[in-house]
Amino acid sequence: MRTPGIVALTLLAAVFMDPAISPAEDGKSEVRVMTFNIRYGTAREKKRNWDQRKQDVADVIKSFSPDLLGTQETLAFQRDFLAEQLPGYVPFGVGRTDGKEAGEMAAIFWKKDRFEQMDGGHFWLSQKPEQAGSVGWDAAITRVASWIKLRDRQNPDAQPILLLNTHFDHKGNLARVRSAKLIRERVESLGKNCSVIVTGDFNAGEESLPYLALFESNESPSPVLDAYRRVHPERSAKEGTFNNFDPDRQTGDRIDWVAISSDWTVKSAEIDRSAPQGETPSDHFPVNVVLQR
């Protein structure tokens, strides 16, 4: 029979060993963030269709246990599956086609015991951002962004958190640049008196025009910083986040970003290359970031 002292030490050790419940340094609260393009569920994959990989997607998310999760290419039935698999989370998003259920979503999931929703909404990456289903500039298809403001129950006196999640067009060069500028404008307006987090698949690499449009500070300081680059100041050859279902594919551009306001401290930022049974859950690797304020 264990003594009370041994039980206490065992519980304390468990807290420090489990990254999902590890205490923050200096008494500051941590926020675990994941961005994950889960690949739309009706894609005709040769060997990794949604039914074959959906549990792997859920398990990878559970393994990191994000407090805030931004997903891309999420269809309604995929959102519903993840909501069932992640009962502690609240899903938030709309279909890009009609602003309701039709089309892919930039769906957000947030831990309901950690946060309280204060506000939220959606806009389209186009010249008519309030018009559901609108296509912008030279984009091939409709693109949407979803955002939510949350009060952190662990840090109730802190500023609210603005989380914005999106997916840029895969073909339109002009659309990606204009979308980055639109996101920047919305962050500046929606993010006043907030700690900001932006997640997404931007279909553009570092030093591209969209990247510079979001992060550069030549004319005025950008409201956001590249969280991954804060931890890894030197670029490496193996930072690619699009894998095309090849677990060994690590080169190429880092097109999945987490952007943050300057009041955050980045404790870690990693590309999750998990491949259960040698198979990737999606054609993108998720990116995991641990923040503190």
N, C-alpha and C positions, 0 to 999 in steps of 0.2 A: 504493500500500500504506500502510495506516495505521500510525503509530508507536504503541508501547505507551502513551504518554502520552495520545494522542488517544482510543485505545480506552477507557482508564480514565475519561476525562472523559465520553465518550459514555455509558458504562454508568452513571456517577453521575447524569448528566442524566436518563436513563431512569427511575432510581429515584425522583427527585424529581417527575417528570412523571406517573408512574402512581400514581393514588390507592390502588390495591390494595396497593402495596409501598412507599409513601412512609414514610420513617422518622419516628418520633414525636419530638416535642420533648423536650429534657432527658433523652433516653435512656429515656423511659417507653414502654411498649408500648401500642399502640392496639388497640381491639377495634371492628370494624365490625359494626353490628347493623341488620338489616332486619326489619320486620314487614309482612306482605303477605297480605291476603285475596285468594286467587286465584280465587274464585267456583267453586262446585262443578261438576264436569265433566259432570253429567247434566242441568243446567239447560237448558231449552228456549229458548235465545236466538234472536231473530229473525235476527240477522246475525253474532253473535260467539260461536258455540259453541266448545267446548273445542278441537276439532281445528283450528279456524280461528285460534285465538289462543295455543295452548300454546307455540309456539316464541317468541312475543313475551314470554310470561311468563318463560320460561327465559332469554331474552336480557337482559331487564331485570335479573334477578337477577345474571347474569354481569357485567353492566356495572358494578354497584356492588361486586360480589365481597365479600359480607358474610362475616365470620368466623362469625357466628351469625345464623340465619334462623328466624323464627317465622312459620309459615303458618297460615291459617285456611280452612275449607271445603275441606279437602284430602281427596279420596277416594283409595282405595288405588291405583287406576290412575294418578291424578295424582301421587301420591307416587313411584310407580315411574318415571314419565316423568321427573320432576325428578331422581331419583337417577341415572338414566341420563345426563341432560344435565349433571349436576353430579358428576362422578366423584370429585372431591376431598372430597365431603361424606358424612357418615353421617346417614341419616334416623332419626327417633325419634318414634313416636306410635302411638296405637291408635284404632280406630273407636269413636265414642261410643256406638253402639248396643249392642255386645256386648263391648267392651274388647279386641277382636281386630282384625278387618279390616272389619267392617260399619259403615257410616256415616261421616260426616265426621270428620276428624281435626284436632287442633290440632298438626300435625306440625312438629317441630323439625329443622333441618338444621345440622350443625356440621362445621367443617373438621377432618378427621382428622389432618392433619399438624401442626395447631396445638394441638389439645386432646386430653386423655385423659379418658375417662368414669370418674367415681368412683361415681356413683349416679344413679338416675332413677326416675320413676314417673308415675302418672296418678291423677287423682281427678275426681269428677263434681260439677258445680255444683248441689248439692241438699242436702236434709237428711240424705241417706245418701251421703256423698261417696265411700265405698269400694265402693259398689254400682254395678257397670257397668250403664249404660242407665237409671239413675234420673233422674227429671224433678223439678226443684226448684220449690217454691213456685208461682207463677202462670205459670211458663215455658210456652211453646208446645211446645217440643221439648227433647230431651236435650242437655245441654251438658257439655263435658269440658275439663279442663286437663291439660297434660303438663309435666313439669319434669325437669331434668337438672342434675347437678353435674359440673363439668369442672375439670380442672387445666390451667392455661395453660402449655404447654411453653416459650413465650417468656418467661414470668415465673414460674418454678417455685416461687419462694419466696413469692409472693403468695398471698393467700387464694383458695380455690377460687371459681369463678363458679357461682352458681345462676341458671339461665335457666328462667323459667316462661312458658308460652305458653297463651293461652286465647281463647275466643269467647263473649261474653255473649249472652243471649237477645234476640231482636229485638222481642218483644211484652210480656213480663212486667216491669212496672215494679218490683214487689217482688223478683222474681228477680234483676234486675240489681243492686239495692242489696245484697241478701243475698250475691250472688256476689262483689261487691267486698269485702265484709267477710270472706268466706271466703278470698279470695285474700290479703287483708292478714294474716289469721291464719296461713295456710300460709307466707307469706313470713317472718313473724316466727319460726316454728318451724323450717322447712327452711333458712332463710337465715342461721342463726346462724354466725358466723365465716366468712361468705361475702360476696363482692361480688355484689349482686343485680341482675338485669335481668328485667323483666316485659314481654312483648310481647302484643299482642292486638287484636282488634276488639271494642270494648266497647259498641257500639251506643248510645253516650251521649256527649253533648258536655261541654265544659268547664262547670264550675259546676253540673252536674246532680247529683242525689243519689248516683248511683254514683261519679261523679268525686270528690265530697267524701268519700264513705265510704272510698275508697282513699287519697286524698292529704291530707285535712284532719288537722290536729294539735291540735284543740281539747282533747280529753281526754288524749291521749298523742301523742307525736311519731309521725308515720307512718314506716314503715320505707323508704318509697320517695318519690321526687320525679318530677315530670313533666319528662322530658329535653328535650322540644321547648320548653317554656316557659322552661327555663334559658337557652336560646340566644336565644329570641324573647320577651322579657319583656312586650312590648306586643302585645295581640291585634290581628289584622287581619281584614278581611272575607273574605280569600281563603285560608282555612285548612281548607276542607272536604276530607275524604278520601274520601267516597263520591261517585262520579261518574256512576253508572248508565250507563256506557259512553259518556259524553259528555266528550271531552277538554277542552272549554271550561268545564265545570262545576267551579268552584273555591270557590264559597261554600257555606254550610251548616256543620254541625258537624264538628269534628275528632274523629272517633270511633275512630280507630286510634292507639293510644298506645304509647310506650315509657317504662316507669317504671324508675327506677334507685335504688340506695342512694346515700347521700351521699358515699361514698368515691370515686365516679367524678367525673372532670372531663369535661364535654361539650364536645368540640371543634367539632362541627357537628350540626345536626338539620334535615333538609329533607324536604319532601313531594315525592316523585318523580313528576312529571307527564309522564313519557315517554309518547309516543303514536306508535309506529312507523306510518308511512304514514297518520297522522291517526287511528289507532284505538287506544284504550286496551287494554292486555293483560287488564285485569279491570275489574269495576265499582267497585273501590276503587283509590285510588292507594297505592302502598307508601310507608312512612316509613323514611328512612335516618338513622341516628345513628352518629357516630363518638365513641367514648369513650376515655378514657385514665386510667390510675391508676399 
